[in-house]
């Protein structure tokens, strides 16, 4: 009876796994959840900033005269950052 009880205990420990590992997985889930919210806020802020830049450029293009629109686009191309090519 003692041998079967030991086997049962060993199999239960194997099923439950290491408690330290379970705690670390729980900690990782909490950290992932706590990092998701600020990351979403940063992405939202960047999207709004990009929309504001495009809207401002469209406003400036419509506000200046026809003869200066090419100059405005040239200045905008110099001022706005470009994406690095891969």
Residue, then its C-alpha position, 0 to 999 in steps of 0.5 A: x500500500x505504501x508503494x502505491x501511495x508513493x506512486x500516486x503522490x509522484x503522479x500528482x506532483x507530476x500533474x501539478x508540475x513545479x509550483x515555482x513554474x506555476x507562479x512564474x507563469x502567473x507572474x508572466x501573465x500579469x506582466x503581459x496584462x500590465x504591459x498591454x495597456x500602455x502599449x495600446x496607449x502608445x500605438x493609439x497616440x502615434x496613430x492620432x499623431x500621424x492623422x494630425x500630421x496628414x490633416x495639417x498638411x492637407x490644411x496647409x495645401x488647401x490654405x496656400x495658393x496654387x502656385x505654392x503647393x509644390x513648395x509646401x509638398x517639398x518642405x513637408x517632404x524635407x521636414x517629415x521623417x522618412x521610413x528606412x528602407x529594408 
